[in-house]
């Protein structure tokens, strides 16, 4: 389970990095600005975009990379089987002395129930990470639009 969480966080970071690279505007000096001037303008526009939107791309990437992984749950199926077997033994014994059959059926039902619970928790974790990724992508897109607007205002062509 912990491996899945690590893999999921890793994939989120890679996709966020790819999304950042894909969303980053391409800037062309339409008025013959020098490379040094373009570098200065880009730095100033990024600073302005950060102040205007409240989005810091570096902090956003760090936040996504430091998302806490879900705690690993070991022995969940065995606990479910054990609890189910105990309950089944009691019910089977009360229903005419069928202790063994009750334990077997209880173990099966307990294992299935715990498996469904573990799958549901995994799906919730994945949905949460997907939501965080979508929110970060939206914030990054807003930041990049602000950089593009600033650079356009300074005479650059932005795609």
BELWONOR-V87224 format. One record per residue. N is the residue number from 1. SS is DSSP state (A for helix, B for strand, O for the rest). PSI is psi as a letter, one per 40 degrees, with the letter a starting at -180 (NA if undefined). NEAR is the number of other C-alpha atoms within 12 Angstrom. Layout:
N&SS&PSI&NEAR, N&SS&PSI&NEAR
This chain:
1&O&d&21, 2&A&d&17, 3&A&d&14, 4&A&d&19, 5&A&d&26, 6&A&d&23, 7&A&d&18, 8&A&d&29, 9&A&d&31, 10&A&d&23, 11&A&d&21, 12&A&d&34, 13&A&d&29, 14&A&d&18, 15&A&d&25, 16&A&d&35, 17&A&d&25, 18&A&d&17, 19&A&d&25, 20&A&d&27, 21&A&d&17, 22&A&d&16, 23&A&e&25, 24&O&h&26, 25&O&i&28, 26&O&h&19, 27&B&h&27, 28&B&h&24, 29&O&g&24, 30&O&d&17, 31&O&f&17, 32&O&f&14, 33&O&i&20, 34&O&i&14, 35&A&d&15, 36&A&d&12, 37&A&d&19, 38&A&d&25, 39&A&d&18, 40&A&d&16, 41&A&d&28, 42&A&d&34, 43&A&d&17, 44&A&d&20, 45&A&d&29, 46&A&d&33, 47&A&d&23, 48&A&d&24, 49&A&d&29, 50&A&d&27, 51&A&d&16, 52&A&d&19, 53&A&d&22, 54&O&e&18, 55&O&h&29, 56&O&h&24, 57&A&d&33, 58&A&d&18, 59&A&d&16, 60&A&d&27, 61&A&d&29, 62&A&d&18, 63&A&d&21, 64&A&d&31, 65&A&d&27, 66&O&e&15, 67&O&h&22, 68&O&h&19, 69&O&i&24, 70&O&i&24, 71&O&i&15, 72&O&h&17, 73&O&h&22, 74&O&i&13, 75&O&e&15, 76&A&d&22, 77&A&d&25, 78&A&d&21, 79&A&d&24, 80&A&d&27, 81&A&d&27, 82&A&d&26, 83&A&d&27, 84&A&d&29, 85&A&d&29, 86&A&d&26, 87&A&d&26, 88&A&d&29, 89&A&d&26, 90&A&d&23, 91&A&d&22, 92&A&d&22, 93&A&d&18, 94&A&d&15, 95&O&f&14, 96&O&f&13, 97&O&f&15, 98&O&g&18, 99&A&d&21, 100&A&d&22, 101&A&d&24, 102&A&d&27, 103&A&d&27, 104&A&d&25, 105&A&d&26, 106&A&d&29, 107&A&d&27, 108&A&d&26, 109&A&d&26, 110&A&d&28, 111&A&d&26, 112&A&d&23, 113&A&d&23, 114&A&d&26, 115&A&d&22, 116&A&d&17, 117&A&d&18, 118&A&d&24, 119&A&d&18, 120&A&d&14, 121&A&d&20, 122&A&d&24, 123&A&d&19, 124&A&d&16, 125&A&d&26, 126&A&d&24, 127&A&d&16, 128&A&d&22, 129&A&d&31, 130&A&d&22, 131&A&d&16, 132&A&d&25, 133&A&d&33, 134&A&d&20, 135&A&d&20, 136&A&d&32, 137&A&d&31, 138&A&d&22, 139&A&d&28, 140&A&d&36, 141&A&d&28, 142&A&d&27, 143&A&d&33, 144&A&d&37, 145&A&d&28, 146&A&d&30, 147&A&d&38, 148&A&d&31, 149&A&d&25, 150&A&d&28, 151&A&d&36, 152&A&d&25, 153&A&d&18, 154&O&e&25, 155&O&f&21, 156&O&i&28, 157&B&h&22, 158&B&h&24, 159&O&NA&18
